[in-house]
Amino acid sequence: MNSKERRKDIRLDLSDPCFVMIEDNLYEVNNISNNGLFFKCNVSEFEIGQIVLVEILLPDSLGNMFVEGKIVRAKWNNLDKKETGLGLKFINFRSKTFTVIKSYVTYLRNKQIIKVARMIVEEYLGKNNLFIS
């Protein structure tokens, strides 16, 4: 996978906890895009190219969804050479599942845009401005 393919979609860091369940193990999601996610782990039981069934546990009681994924990359801590997480590409999912993932990613992006806009308004107009609630 070249760098253009890896960076095709916007990845969003998660401010609220989101988890994935793979083979009865729970992992915290670090970031997500329309086509995949990165989850924190310190296990060597996965191999690049491995196909896994993933249950995504969305935050804020948004529910759970199942999607098949392919492990596409591993991130290593440069200091001690331990895995810090794995990149997973979504594959073979229904269009309804893609719609939910896309909507969730859009929600996260909008939430981040609002946060930045609020910071800009507060900086220029002050925190006590009547328009900021």
Secondary structure as UniProt FT lines:
FT   HELIX           3..6
FT   STRAND          12..13
FT   STRAND          19..22
FT   TURN            23..24
FT   STRAND          25..33
FT   TURN            34..35
FT   STRAND          36..40
FT   TURN            48..49
FT   STRAND          51..58
FT   TURN            59..62
FT   STRAND          63..76
FT   TURN            78..80
FT   STRAND          83..91
FT   HELIX           95..125
FT   TURN            127..128
FT   TURN            130..131
//
